[in-house]
Amino acid sequence: GYLYGDGVFEGIRISKRRIFRLPDHIARLHLSARAIGLALPWSAEEIATIVKETASAFGQDEGYVRLIVSRGSGALGVDPASCSTPRLVCLVGAIALYSESQRKRGLSMITSSLRRPAFDMLDPRVKSLNYLNNVLAKSEAKRQGADEALILNQAGRVCEASVANIFVVKGDALTTPPSSEGALAGITRQSTIEIARSLAIPVIEVPLTRLDLLDADEVFLTGSGAGVVNVGALDGQAIGKESDRPATVKIAIMMDELRTTKGTAF
């Protein structure tokens, strides 16, 4: 795993001493493992127990879980046949992906020069340990003085940010790229869709371009670490009205509430 990125992972939010949508995260971990031909020797219940015990040892009301599964130890070389026993590591620590000042003013984004690998290269729906594409896009944004990177696919359509899904508010509708465009099927993304529909806000999964973001009333990102955070500018151009982001604010409030109702106590 260390040498070749041969493994899978999950990032899970702890809020008010509850682990958000833990069964969904574990199910996705198993799916990612199957996608790379890695048979996990632990049941969903065993993994859940490991996560809860680690969260309890951390002892804080708020935190971030990182579940990592590699193929395990083996001989040097790219052939994984000698790796007979997968290895699971569970880490829990504090989460501070974006500061309060960043959230208040809205994130600044740049359009990354890097493109998301195509499905026949590396399926972006698999949360593998090979995150170099995301790392380089984030680094490019930082070098240009921005908070985040907008990643496009080979056709120039929107995938996601470096570590978060993207939503666009235009009029009374919410749009987001489908996973077929190269976006991760995020757990917080799905929760956002459920919240919007409970508010009778139409949600449309449709291919988007950079122009759709510039034309939006609001743009926000979602992720286990990010939560719900608005985007204030793309490539130096302001998005929407800086002081008026009612949809983003409402969904962020309801996401905080959902983390309690959809959370596993520990």
Secondary structure, 3 states (H helix, E strand, C coil): CCCCCCEEEEEEEEECCEEECHHHHHHHHHHHHHHCCCCCCCCHHHHHHHHHHHHHHHCCCCEEEEEEEECCCCCCCCCHHHCCCCEEEEEEECCCCCCHHHHHHCEEEEEEEEECCCCCCCCCCCCECCCHHHHHHHHHHHHCCCCEEEEECCCCCEEEECCCEEEEEECCEEEECCHHHCCCCCHHHHHHHHHHHHCCCCEEECCCCHHHHHCCCEEEEEECCCEEEEEEEECCEECCCCCCCHHHHHHHHHHHHHHHHCEEEC
